């Protein structure tokens, strides 16, 4: 009767496997070599343009950074905003990934 959120893992029942498979097949059909090649570290330019266009204020797509997930986002924010030796306040319970990102600071 307990659902553990400790690992930050979503329920596999929520995964849109068929939708994802269709999207992968479409991408591989339309541009397989491009989809499998390394891309720019900051994300695909077309995706960054779409994200910038969706925001409610004017943003240059060059200012948009696509991360591979919350862990990478937290790590980048911690590296930019937290000085070595600084204290970081979190609530209990907190996301284990945040503690890992803030720990080395």
Helices and strands as residue ranges (DSSP letters): G 12-14, H 17-36, H 45-54, G 61-63, H 70-81, H 96-103
